[in-house]
Amino acid sequence: MAKKTGRKELKVPFLILPLQILERLQFYGAYQLAGKIQALFPTVKSSFDKIETKFAPREYISLCIISSFLNFLLLIILAVLIVLLAGLSAIYLIFFILVSSAISLFIFLQQILYPRLLAARKINEIEKKLIPVLQNMLVQLNSGIPLFNIFVDISLSNYGEISREFEKVVKEINAGIDQIVVLEELAARNPSPYFRRAVWQMANGMKMGSDVAIVVKEIINTLSEQQLIQIQRYGSQLNPLSMFYMLVAVIFPSLGITFLIIISSFIGTSGFLTKLIFFALYFFTTFAQLMFLGLIKARRPSLLE
């Protein structure tokens, strides 16, 4: 198996057991299965590269398989208890098994896609701080402050991921590496396209002997135009999302409750089953609202702080 390093940096969602215990529960079969299905999830490795974790993709997929299997067992146990305590027929147990399988598959996919989410969060955090960082840099350049001192100031400021990136830049420059080489390496390893473009333009300007302040000013103007385009696109996306919210979270639950009341009175369903359906509809509505909020947040312009 891969070397077990760097796992404390990654917090996996929907874990019923701590990650350290799941690592001990790893078995050969799950690791082999992870190797076979790893090709189906190529974003896992690329996401790990972006978030700079030492977690091995194959071993991470293996842990997700074990976690999803344990979640499935827990759901099956709960289903059996519900069927026995409520005195339901075996057909309900089959229904609960199908639901448990669907939920376990959903959890597995969420865990597999979680590194991609972390990478997207890192990119968004970089891009929403990028324009303020460049504006700060421009003010200091116009004041005659050396570029290296500006890098030090940014690394010590509260700019999140950008401060951490420039902290590495300062350490490499102090180690004797040329500033242009350090900036090129920073652009090559960073996942944000806007940040890479800005750093590459600064590095190219320094190579040609241009005034860095002029280069930074042009970068700010370009990013401001991109920011305006993102805001306009974001506004055009809100209308269909609002329609989706009204349909799924308002109209469908209202009509569904009315329909269930009428149907239950005709076919004479048991009180327990009626309550179970109402609770399922409640959880579906709550999930739809949370999903809508997630969509709104995900489509927010990345360059907007």
QUITAWO-V874581 format. One record per pair of residues at least 12 apart in sequence whose ideal C-beta (glycine too) atoms are under 8 Angstrom apart, sorted by the first residue. I is the first residue (numbers start at 1). J is the second residue. D is the distance in whole Angstrom. If there is no record, write none. Layout:
BEGIN
i: <I,I>
j: <J,J>
d: <D,D>
END
This chain:
BEGIN
i: <1,1,1,1,2,2,2,3,3,4,4,5,6,6,6,7,7,7,9,9,9,10,10,10,10,10,10,12,12,12,12,12,13,13,13,14,14,14,14,14,15,16,16,16,16,17,17,19,22,22,22,23,25,26,26,26,26,27,30,30,30,30,31,31,31,33,33,34,34,34,34,34,35,37,38,38,38,41,41,41,43,43,43,44,44,44,44,44,44,45,46,47,47,47,47,48,48,50,50,50,50,51,51,51,51,53,55,60,61,64,64,64,65,67,67,67,68,68,68,68,68,69,71,71,71,72,72,72,75,75,75,75,75,76,76,76,79,79,79,79,79,80,82,83,86,88,119,120,122,122,122,123,123,123,124,125,125,126,126,126,126,126,126,126,126,127,127,127,127,127,128,128,128,128,129,129,129,129,129,130,130,130,130,130,130,130,131,131,131,131,131,131,132,132,133,133,133,134,134,134,134,134,135,136,136,136,137,137,137,138,138,138,138,140,141,141,141,142,147,147,148,148,148,151,151,151,151,152,154,155,155,155,162,165,165,168,169,169,169,172,179,180,180,180,183,183,183,183,183,184,184,184,186,187,187,187,194,194,194,194,197,198,198,201,201,201,202,202,202,223,226,227,227,227,230,230,230,230,231,231,233,234,234,234,237,238,241,241,241,241,244,245,245,245,248,248,248,249,249,249,249,253,253,253,256,257,257,260,260,260,260>
j: <26,31,56,59,56,58,59,54,56,23,59,54,53,54,55,19,23,55,53,54,55,51,53,55,60,115,118,63,64,67,111,114,110,111,114,67,71,107,110,111,67,67,70,71,74,67,70,63,63,66,67,63,66,59,62,63,66,66,62,65,66,69,58,59,62,62,65,58,59,61,62,65,58,61,57,58,61,57,61,112,113,115,116,57,60,61,112,115,116,57,119,115,116,118,119,60,115,119,122,123,191,115,118,119,122,115,115,115,112,108,111,112,108,107,108,111,104,105,107,108,111,104,103,104,107,100,101,104,96,99,100,103,104,96,97,100,93,96,97,99,100,93,96,96,272,272,191,298,161,191,192,191,192,302,302,160,161,160,161,162,165,190,191,192,195,192,194,195,302,303,302,303,304,305,159,160,161,162,305,162,192,194,195,198,223,303,220,223,224,227,303,305,159,305,154,159,162,198,216,219,220,223,220,153,154,157,150,154,216,213,216,217,220,153,212,213,216,213,179,212,170,173,179,166,169,170,173,170,166,167,169,170,195,186,190,186,182,183,186,185,206,203,206,207,199,200,202,203,206,199,200,203,199,199,200,203,223,226,302,303,219,219,223,215,218,219,215,216,219,303,303,301,303,304,301,302,303,304,301,304,301,299,300,301,299,296,292,295,296,299,292,288,289,292,285,288,292,285,288,289,292,281,284,285,281,278,281,274,277,278,281>
d: <7,6,8,6,3,6,5,8,7,7,8,5,5,3,5,6,7,6,5,8,7,8,6,5,8,7,8,7,7,7,6,6,6,6,6,7,7,5,6,6,6,7,6,6,6,8,7,7,5,6,6,7,6,8,6,7,6,8,5,5,5,8,7,7,5,7,6,5,7,4,4,6,6,7,6,5,6,8,7,5,7,8,5,4,6,7,7,6,8,4,8,4,5,7,4,8,6,4,7,8,4,6,5,5,6,8,8,7,7,6,4,6,7,7,8,6,5,7,5,4,7,8,7,5,5,6,7,4,8,8,4,6,7,8,7,6,6,3,7,8,6,7,7,7,5,8,6,8,6,6,8,5,5,7,5,5,5,8,5,6,8,7,8,4,5,5,5,7,4,5,6,7,6,5,5,6,7,5,7,7,8,6,6,7,7,7,6,5,7,7,6,7,7,6,6,6,5,7,6,6,5,7,6,8,7,8,5,7,6,6,5,6,7,7,6,4,6,6,7,6,8,6,7,5,6,5,7,5,5,4,7,5,7,6,7,7,5,7,6,8,7,5,5,6,5,8,6,4,7,8,7,5,5,4,5,7,6,7,8,7,8,5,7,6,8,6,6,7,7,6,6,7,4,6,4,7,6,7,6,7,8,6,7,5,5,8,7,6,6,8,7,8,8,5,8,4,7,6,5,5,7,6,8,5,6,7,7,7,6,7,7>
END
